Amino acid sequence: MKPFQLLIALDAVEFVERWSRLDRVSIREQLTQLRDFPGNYSADAERDSTGRLVDISLCGRFAVKL
């Protein structure tokens, strides 16, 4: 099975680049887990403007919608 792809906005990448190395490594590991097993880390879900279900996962101090 092909793993999911996780696309991240450039603004988010630039924001994370300002973090300490430890925080960057931690968020990278969490995002990798989300990419590999997105359903395992869903904390909540909501519908987008077209009615599709969007999972919300927590990564450290941030919420990630996927």
PyMOL Python script that loads the backbone (N, CA, C, O; Angstrom):
from pymol import cmd

cmd.read_pdbstr("""\
ATOM      1  N   MET A   1       0.843  -1.182   0.000  1.00  0.00           N
ATOM      2  CA  MET A   1       0.000   0.000   0.000  1.00  0.00           C
ATOM      3  C   MET A   1       0.893   1.251   0.000  1.00  0.00           C
ATOM      4  O   MET A   1       1.849   1.337   0.770  1.00  0.00           O
ATOM      5  N   LYS A   2       0.578   2.193  -0.848  1.00  0.00           N
ATOM      6  CA  LYS A   2       1.334   3.440  -0.927  1.00  0.00           C
ATOM      7  C   LYS A   2       0.982   4.329   0.266  1.00  0.00           C
ATOM      8  O   LYS A   2      -0.197   4.516   0.567  1.00  0.00           O
ATOM      9  N   PRO A   3       1.986   4.879   0.949  1.00  0.00           N
ATOM     10  CA  PRO A   3       1.683   5.744   2.092  1.00  0.00           C
ATOM     11  C   PRO A   3       1.033   7.055   1.626  1.00  0.00           C
ATOM     12  O   PRO A   3       1.154   7.450   0.466  1.00  0.00           O
ATOM     13  N   PHE A   4       0.356   7.698   2.541  1.00  0.00           N
ATOM     14  CA  PHE A   4      -0.239   8.997   2.260  1.00  0.00           C
ATOM     15  C   PHE A   4       0.869  10.026   2.072  1.00  0.00           C
ATOM     16  O   PHE A   4       1.993   9.831   2.534  1.00  0.00           O
ATOM     17  N   GLN A   5       0.548  11.110   1.398  1.00  0.00           N
ATOM     18  CA  GLN A   5       1.469  12.233   1.288  1.00  0.00           C
ATOM     19  C   GLN A   5       0.969  13.327   2.200  1.00  0.00           C
ATOM     20  O   GLN A   5      -0.237  13.540   2.325  1.00  0.00           O
ATOM     21  N   LEU A   6       1.879  14.013   2.828  1.00  0.00           N
ATOM     22  CA  LEU A   6       1.532  15.113   3.707  1.00  0.00           C
ATOM     23  C   LEU A   6       2.105  16.379   3.099  1.00  0.00           C
ATOM     24  O   LEU A   6       3.323  16.548   3.047  1.00  0.00           O
ATOM     25  N   LEU A   7       1.233  17.272   2.637  1.00  0.00           N
ATOM     26  CA  LEU A   7       1.660  18.524   2.024  1.00  0.00           C
ATOM     27  C   LEU A   7       1.572  19.625   3.072  1.00  0.00           C
ATOM     28  O   LEU A   7       0.568  19.754   3.771  1.00  0.00           O
ATOM     29  N   ILE A   8       2.628  20.412   3.170  1.00  0.00           N
ATOM     30  CA  ILE A   8       2.702  21.454   4.191  1.00  0.00           C
ATOM     31  C   ILE A   8       2.929  22.794   3.506  1.00  0.00           C
ATOM     32  O   ILE A   8       3.779  22.899   2.621  1.00  0.00           O
ATOM     33  N   ALA A   9       2.190  23.807   3.898  1.00  0.00           N
ATOM     34  CA  ALA A   9       2.331  25.140   3.320  1.00  0.00           C
ATOM     35  C   ALA A   9       3.705  25.722   3.644  1.00  0.00           C
ATOM     36  O   ALA A   9       4.258  25.469   4.714  1.00  0.00           O
ATOM     37  N   LEU A  10       4.242  26.493   2.726  1.00  0.00           N
ATOM     38  CA  LEU A  10       5.547  27.115   2.913  1.00  0.00           C
ATOM     39  C   LEU A  10       5.564  27.991   4.171  1.00  0.00           C
ATOM     40  O   LEU A  10       6.573  28.035   4.874  1.00  0.00           O
ATOM     41  N   ASP A  11       4.476  28.679   4.457  1.00  0.00           N
ATOM     42  CA  ASP A  11       4.399  29.503   5.664  1.00  0.00           C
ATOM     43  C   ASP A  11       4.643  28.661   6.916  1.00  0.00           C
ATOM     44  O   ASP A  11       5.324  29.097   7.845  1.00  0.00           O
ATOM     45  N   ALA A  12       4.087  27.466   6.930  1.00  0.00           N
ATOM     46  CA  ALA A  12       4.270  26.577   8.084  1.00  0.00           C
ATOM     47  C   ALA A  12       5.719  26.125   8.195  1.00  0.00           C
ATOM     48  O   ALA A  12       6.265  26.057   9.297  1.00  0.00           O
ATOM     49  N   VAL A  13       6.345  25.817   7.069  1.00  0.00           N
ATOM     50  CA  VAL A  13       7.748  25.397   7.071  1.00  0.00           C
ATOM     51  C   VAL A  13       8.630  26.518   7.602  1.00  0.00           C
ATOM     52  O   VAL A  13       9.499  26.281   8.441  1.00  0.00           O
ATOM     53  N   GLU A  14       8.414  27.736   7.119  1.00  0.00           N
ATOM     54  CA  GLU A  14       9.203  28.878   7.585  1.00  0.00           C
ATOM     55  C   GLU A  14       8.986  29.141   9.071  1.00  0.00           C
ATOM     56  O   GLU A  14       9.922  29.519   9.776  1.00  0.00           O
ATOM     57  N   PHE A  15       7.770  28.945   9.547  1.00  0.00           N
ATOM     58  CA  PHE A  15       7.461  29.125  10.962  1.00  0.00           C
ATOM     59  C   PHE A  15       8.229  28.113  11.818  1.00  0.00           C
ATOM     60  O   PHE A  15       8.803  28.468  12.848  1.00  0.00           O
ATOM     61  N   VAL A  16       8.231  26.862  11.384  1.00  0.00           N
ATOM     62  CA  VAL A  16       8.890  25.790  12.135  1.00  0.00           C
ATOM     63  C   VAL A  16      10.407  25.945  12.112  1.00  0.00           C
ATOM     64  O   VAL A  16      11.079  25.539  13.059  1.00  0.00           O
ATOM     65  N   GLU A  17      10.952  26.520  11.056  1.00  0.00           N
ATOM     66  CA  GLU A  17      12.405  26.712  10.962  1.00  0.00           C
ATOM     67  C   GLU A  17      12.945  27.587  12.087  1.00  0.00           C
ATOM     68  O   GLU A  17      14.132  27.515  12.405  1.00  0.00           O
ATOM     69  N   ARG A  18      12.104  28.401  12.687  1.00  0.00           N
ATOM     70  CA  ARG A  18      12.546  29.284  13.778  1.00  0.00           C
ATOM     71  C   ARG A  18      12.582  28.565  15.128  1.00  0.00           C
ATOM     72  O   ARG A  18      13.066  29.127  16.110  1.00  0.00           O
ATOM     73  N   TRP A  19      12.087  27.355  15.186  1.00  0.00           N
ATOM     74  CA  TRP A  19      12.055  26.597  16.439  1.00  0.00           C
ATOM     75  C   TRP A  19      13.427  26.027  16.766  1.00  0.00           C
ATOM     76  O   TRP A  19      14.326  26.005  15.925  1.00  0.00           O
ATOM     77  N   SER A  20      13.568  25.568  18.003  1.00  0.00           N
ATOM     78  CA  SER A  20      14.799  24.881  18.399  1.00  0.00           C
ATOM     79  C   SER A  20      14.886  23.548  17.653  1.00  0.00           C
ATOM     80  O   SER A  20      13.878  23.031  17.171  1.00  0.00           O
ATOM     81  N   ARG A  21      16.081  23.007  17.565  1.00  0.00           N
ATOM     82  CA  ARG A  21      16.278  21.731  16.862  1.00  0.00           C
ATOM     83  C   ARG A  21      15.438  20.628  17.492  1.00  0.00           C
ATOM     84  O   ARG A  21      14.850  19.819  16.774  1.00  0.00           O
ATOM     85  N   LEU A  22      15.373  20.581  18.794  1.00  0.00           N
ATOM     86  CA  LEU A  22      14.599  19.550  19.489  1.00  0.00           C
ATOM     87  C   LEU A  22      13.123  19.613  19.112  1.00  0.00           C
ATOM     88  O   LEU A  22      12.505  18.579  18.856  1.00  0.00           O
ATOM     89  N   ASP A  23      12.554  20.812  19.075  1.00  0.00           N
ATOM     90  CA  ASP A  23      11.149  20.968  18.690  1.00  0.00           C
ATOM     91  C   ASP A  23      10.924  20.585  17.229  1.00  0.00           C
ATOM     92  O   ASP A  23       9.906  19.976  16.902  1.00  0.00           O
ATOM     93  N   ARG A  24      11.860  20.934  16.349  1.00  0.00           N
ATOM     94  CA  ARG A  24      11.732  20.577  14.924  1.00  0.00           C
ATOM     95  C   ARG A  24      11.765  19.067  14.730  1.00  0.00           C
ATOM     96  O   ARG A  24      10.986  18.522  13.948  1.00  0.00           O
ATOM     97  N   VAL A  25      12.659  18.394  15.433  1.00  0.00           N
ATOM     98  CA  VAL A  25      12.742  16.935  15.327  1.00  0.00           C
ATOM     99  C   VAL A  25      11.457  16.296  15.843  1.00  0.00           C
ATOM    100  O   VAL A  25      10.947  15.347  15.246  1.00  0.00           O
ATOM    101  N   SER A  26      10.942  16.811  16.941  1.00  0.00           N
ATOM    102  CA  SER A  26       9.712  16.269  17.535  1.00  0.00           C
ATOM    103  C   SER A  26       8.523  16.414  16.588  1.00  0.00           C
ATOM    104  O   SER A  26       7.781  15.454  16.379  1.00  0.00           O
ATOM    105  N   ILE A  27       8.333  17.597  16.018  1.00  0.00           N
ATOM    106  CA  ILE A  27       7.187  17.803  15.125  1.00  0.00           C
ATOM    107  C   ILE A  27       7.359  16.982  13.852  1.00  0.00           C
ATOM    108  O   ILE A  27       6.374  16.495  13.298  1.00  0.00           O
ATOM    109  N   ARG A  28       8.586  16.822  13.384  1.00  0.00           N
ATOM    110  CA  ARG A  28       8.821  16.002  12.188  1.00  0.00           C
ATOM    111  C   ARG A  28       8.426  14.550  12.444  1.00  0.00           C
ATOM    112  O   ARG A  28       7.796  13.920  11.594  1.00  0.00           O
ATOM    113  N   GLU A  29       8.790  14.018  13.602  1.00  0.00           N
ATOM    114  CA  GLU A  29       8.419  12.644  13.949  1.00  0.00           C
ATOM    115  C   GLU A  29       6.901  12.491  14.031  1.00  0.00           C
ATOM    116  O   GLU A  29       6.346  11.502  13.552  1.00  0.00           O
ATOM    117  N   GLN A  30       6.232  13.473  14.642  1.00  0.00           N
ATOM    118  CA  GLN A  30       4.781  13.407  14.760  1.00  0.00           C
ATOM    119  C   GLN A  30       4.108  13.500  13.403  1.00  0.00           C
ATOM    120  O   GLN A  30       3.133  12.791  13.153  1.00  0.00           O
ATOM    121  N   LEU A  31       4.607  14.361  12.514  1.00  0.00           N
ATOM    122  CA  LEU A  31       4.028  14.486  11.178  1.00  0.00           C
ATOM    123  C   LEU A  31       4.269  13.221  10.351  1.00  0.00           C
ATOM    124  O   LEU A  31       3.430  12.843   9.533  1.00  0.00           O
ATOM    125  N   THR A  32       5.408  12.571  10.563  1.00  0.00           N
ATOM    126  CA  THR A  32       5.674  11.304   9.876  1.00  0.00           C
ATOM    127  C   THR A  32       4.683  10.240  10.317  1.00  0.00           C
ATOM    128  O   THR A  32       4.189   9.467   9.496  1.00  0.00           O
ATOM    129  N   GLN A  33       4.391  10.197  11.606  1.00  0.00           N
ATOM    130  CA  GLN A  33       3.391   9.249  12.114  1.00  0.00           C
ATOM    131  C   GLN A  33       2.025   9.535  11.499  1.00  0.00           C
ATOM    132  O   GLN A  33       1.304   8.608  11.131  1.00  0.00           O
ATOM    133  N   LEU A  34       1.669  10.806  11.387  1.00  0.00           N
ATOM    134  CA  LEU A  34       0.400  11.180  10.763  1.00  0.00           C
ATOM    135  C   LEU A  34       0.356  10.741   9.306  1.00  0.00           C
ATOM    136  O   LEU A  34      -0.660  10.232   8.834  1.00  0.00           O
ATOM    137  N   ARG A  35       1.455  10.940   8.600  1.00  0.00           N
ATOM    138  CA  ARG A  35       1.510  10.554   7.198  1.00  0.00           C
ATOM    139  C   ARG A  35       1.335   9.041   7.044  1.00  0.00           C
ATOM    140  O   ARG A  35       0.615   8.582   6.157  1.00  0.00           O
ATOM    141  N   ASP A  36       1.987   8.282   7.900  1.00  0.00           N
ATOM    142  CA  ASP A  36       1.968   6.825   7.777  1.00  0.00           C
ATOM    143  C   ASP A  36       0.662   6.203   8.263  1.00  0.00           C
ATOM    144  O   ASP A  36       0.195   5.225   7.679  1.00  0.00           O
ATOM    145  N   PHE A  37       0.070   6.747   9.309  1.00  0.00           N
ATOM    146  CA  PHE A  37      -1.149   6.190   9.900  1.00  0.00           C
ATOM    147  C   PHE A  37      -2.098   7.311  10.328  1.00  0.00           C
ATOM    148  O   PHE A  37      -2.310   7.497  11.526  1.00  0.00           O
ATOM    149  N   PRO A  38      -2.676   8.063   9.384  1.00  0.00           N
ATOM    150  CA  PRO A  38      -3.480   9.235   9.738  1.00  0.00           C
ATOM    151  C   PRO A  38      -4.678   8.927  10.633  1.00  0.00           C
ATOM    152  O   PRO A  38      -5.012   9.727  11.506  1.00  0.00           O
ATOM    153  N   GLY A  39      -5.318   7.800  10.435  1.00  0.00           N
ATOM    154  CA  GLY A  39      -6.492   7.475  11.235  1.00  0.00           C
ATOM    155  C   GLY A  39      -6.193   7.164  12.681  1.00  0.00           C
ATOM    156  O   GLY A  39      -7.081   7.248  13.529  1.00  0.00           O
ATOM    157  N   ASN A  40      -4.954   6.804  12.979  1.00  0.00           N
ATOM    158  CA  ASN A  40      -4.593   6.441  14.356  1.00  0.00           C
ATOM    159  C   ASN A  40      -4.442   7.649  15.270  1.00  0.00           C
ATOM    160  O   ASN A  40      -4.448   7.499  16.492  1.00  0.00           O
ATOM    161  N   TYR A  41      -4.308   8.830  14.708  1.00  0.00           N
ATOM    162  CA  TYR A  41      -3.991  10.002  15.520  1.00  0.00           C
ATOM    163  C   TYR A  41      -5.050  11.101  15.443  1.00  0.00           C
ATOM    164  O   TYR A  41      -4.763  12.258  15.750  1.00  0.00           O
ATOM    165  N   SER A  42      -6.241  10.758  15.046  1.00  0.00           N
ATOM    166  CA  SER A  42      -7.310  11.745  14.940  1.00  0.00           C
ATOM    167  C   SER A  42      -7.885  12.055  16.323  1.00  0.00           C
ATOM    168  O   SER A  42      -8.385  11.166  17.012  1.00  0.00           O
ATOM    169  N   ALA A  43      -7.807  13.320  16.715  1.00  0.00           N
ATOM    170  CA  ALA A  43      -8.350  13.746  18.001  1.00  0.00           C
ATOM    171  C   ALA A  43      -9.807  14.197  17.852  1.00  0.00           C
ATOM    172  O   ALA A  43     -10.578  14.150  18.810  1.00  0.00           O
ATOM    173  N   ASP A  44     -10.172  14.630  16.655  1.00  0.00           N
ATOM    174  CA  ASP A  44     -11.515  15.125  16.389  1.00  0.00           C
ATOM    175  C   ASP A  44     -11.701  15.163  14.875  1.00  0.00           C
ATOM    176  O   ASP A  44     -10.780  14.864  14.115  1.00  0.00           O
ATOM    177  N   ALA A  45     -12.884  15.529  14.457  1.00  0.00           N
ATOM    178  CA  ALA A  45     -13.163  15.657  13.024  1.00  0.00           C
ATOM    179  C   ALA A  45     -14.209  16.743  12.824  1.00  0.00           C
ATOM    180  O   ALA A  45     -15.018  17.025  13.708  1.00  0.00           O
ATOM    181  N   GLU A  46     -14.170  17.344  11.639  1.00  0.00           N
ATOM    182  CA  GLU A  46     -15.168  18.343  11.270  1.00  0.00           C
ATOM    183  C   GLU A  46     -15.391  18.257   9.769  1.00  0.00           C
ATOM    184  O   GLU A  46     -14.617  17.611   9.063  1.00  0.00           O
ATOM    185  N   ARG A  47     -16.429  18.893   9.284  1.00  0.00           N
ATOM    186  CA  ARG A  47     -16.732  18.920   7.852  1.00  0.00           C
ATOM    187  C   ARG A  47     -16.179  20.206   7.244  1.00  0.00           C
ATOM    188  O   ARG A  47     -16.280  21.278   7.840  1.00  0.00           O
ATOM    189  N   ASP A  48     -15.592  20.087   6.049  1.00  0.00           N
ATOM    190  CA  ASP A  48     -15.125  21.287   5.362  1.00  0.00           C
ATOM    191  C   ASP A  48     -16.291  21.917   4.600  1.00  0.00           C
ATOM    192  O   ASP A  48     -17.431  21.468   4.721  1.00  0.00           O
ATOM    193  N   SER A  49     -16.007  22.944   3.823  1.00  0.00           N
ATOM    194  CA  SER A  49     -17.066  23.689   3.138  1.00  0.00           C
ATOM    195  C   SER A  49     -17.817  22.858   2.102  1.00  0.00           C
ATOM    196  O   SER A  49     -18.936  23.203   1.721  1.00  0.00           O
ATOM    197  N   THR A  50     -17.202  21.759   1.642  1.00  0.00           N
ATOM    198  CA  THR A  50     -17.880  20.899   0.669  1.00  0.00           C
ATOM    199  C   THR A  50     -18.530  19.687   1.323  1.00  0.00           C
ATOM    200  O   THR A  50     -19.133  18.859   0.639  1.00  0.00           O
ATOM    201  N   GLY A  51     -18.411  19.580   2.639  1.00  0.00           N
ATOM    202  CA  GLY A  51     -19.036  18.480   3.357  1.00  0.00           C
ATOM    203  C   GLY A  51     -18.139  17.279   3.603  1.00  0.00           C
ATOM    204  O   GLY A  51     -18.566  16.301   4.218  1.00  0.00           O
ATOM    205  N   ARG A  52     -16.884  17.343   3.124  1.00  0.00           N
ATOM    206  CA  ARG A  52     -15.955  16.236   3.362  1.00  0.00           C
ATOM    207  C   ARG A  52     -15.494  16.228   4.815  1.00  0.00           C
ATOM    208  O   ARG A  52     -15.321  17.282   5.427  1.00  0.00           O
ATOM    209  N   LEU A  53     -15.300  15.042   5.357  1.00  0.00           N
ATOM    210  CA  LEU A  53     -14.833  14.889   6.721  1.00  0.00           C
ATOM    211  C   LEU A  53     -13.330  15.166   6.784  1.00  0.00           C
ATOM    212  O   LEU A  53     -12.556  14.590   6.020  1.00  0.00           O
ATOM    213  N   VAL A  54     -12.925  16.049   7.694  1.00  0.00           N
ATOM    214  CA  VAL A  54     -11.521  16.429   7.868  1.00  0.00           C
ATOM    215  C   VAL A  54     -11.106  16.037   9.281  1.00  0.00           C
ATOM    216  O   VAL A  54     -11.708  16.488  10.255  1.00  0.00           O
ATOM    217  N   ASP A  55     -10.066  15.186   9.396  1.00  0.00           N
ATOM    218  CA  ASP A  55      -9.555  14.801  10.706  1.00  0.00           C
ATOM    219  C   ASP A  55      -8.704  15.918  11.285  1.00  0.00           C
ATOM    220  O   ASP A  55      -8.030  16.647  10.557  1.00  0.00           O
ATOM    221  N   ILE A  56      -8.744  16.040  12.600  1.00  0.00           N
ATOM    222  CA  ILE A  56      -7.921  17.003  13.322  1.00  0.00           C
ATOM    223  C   ILE A  56      -7.033  16.207  14.268  1.00  0.00           C
ATOM    224  O   ILE A  56      -7.521  15.433  15.092  1.00  0.00           O
ATOM    225  N   SER A  57      -5.734  16.403  14.142  1.00  0.00           N
ATOM    226  CA  SER A  57      -4.773  15.699  14.985  1.00  0.00           C
ATOM    227  C   SER A  57      -3.942  16.716  15.742  1.00  0.00           C
ATOM    228  O   SER A  57      -3.700  17.820  15.253  1.00  0.00           O
ATOM    229  N   LEU A  58      -3.507  16.346  16.928  1.00  0.00           N
ATOM    230  CA  LEU A  58      -2.682  17.229  17.748  1.00  0.00           C
ATOM    231  C   LEU A  58      -1.224  16.848  17.584  1.00  0.00           C
ATOM    232  O   LEU A  58      -0.851  15.682  17.718  1.00  0.00           O
ATOM    233  N   CYS A  59      -0.403  17.850  17.292  1.00  0.00           N
ATOM    234  CA  CYS A  59       1.045  17.683  17.170  1.00  0.00           C
ATOM    235  C   CYS A  59       1.698  18.695  18.101  1.00  0.00           C
ATOM    236  O   CYS A  59       1.842  19.869  17.761  1.00  0.00           O
ATOM    237  N   GLY A  60       2.082  18.230  19.257  1.00  0.00           N
ATOM    238  CA  GLY A  60       2.672  19.149  20.225  1.00  0.00           C
ATOM    239  C   GLY A  60       1.659  20.207  20.625  1.00  0.00           C
ATOM    240  O   GLY A  60       0.581  19.887  21.126  1.00  0.00           O
ATOM    241  N   ARG A  61       2.007  21.461  20.404  1.00  0.00           N
ATOM    242  CA  ARG A  61       1.124  22.576  20.766  1.00  0.00           C
ATOM    243  C   ARG A  61       0.180  22.987  19.661  1.00  0.00           C
ATOM    244  O   ARG A  61      -0.529  23.986  19.788  1.00  0.00           O
ATOM    245  N   PHE A  62       0.161  22.224  18.569  1.00  0.00           N
ATOM    246  CA  PHE A  62      -0.597  22.626  17.387  1.00  0.00           C
ATOM    247  C   PHE A  62      -1.603  21.576  16.960  1.00  0.00           C
ATOM    248  O   PHE A  62      -1.434  20.386  17.226  1.00  0.00           O
ATOM    249  N   ALA A  63      -2.649  22.032  16.297  1.00  0.00           N
ATOM    250  CA  ALA A  63      -3.637  21.137  15.694  1.00  0.00           C
ATOM    251  C   ALA A  63      -3.386  21.111  14.186  1.00  0.00           C
ATOM    252  O   ALA A  63      -3.143  22.147  13.567  1.00  0.00           O
ATOM    253  N   VAL A  64      -3.448  19.913  13.611  1.00  0.00           N
ATOM    254  CA  VAL A  64      -3.206  19.744  12.181  1.00  0.00           C
ATOM    255  C   VAL A  64      -4.467  19.156  11.583  1.00  0.00           C
ATOM    256  O   VAL A  64      -4.971  18.138  12.056  1.00  0.00           O
ATOM    257  N   LYS A  65      -4.978  19.799  10.538  1.00  0.00           N
ATOM    258  CA  LYS A  65      -6.159  19.290   9.840  1.00  0.00           C
ATOM    259  C   LYS A  65      -5.690  18.496   8.629  1.00  0.00           C
ATOM    260  O   LYS A  65      -4.851  18.959   7.857  1.00  0.00           O
ATOM    261  N   LEU A  66      -6.246  17.285   8.470  1.00  0.00           N
ATOM    262  CA  LEU A  66      -5.904  16.470   7.313  1.00  0.00           C
ATOM    263  C   LEU A  66      -7.054  15.630   6.886  1.00  0.00           C
ATOM    264  O   LEU A  66      -6.943  14.875   5.920  1.00  0.00           O
TER     265      LEU A  66
END
""", "prot")
cmd.dss("prot")
cmd.show_as("cartoon", "prot")
cmd.util.cbc("prot")
cmd.orient("prot")
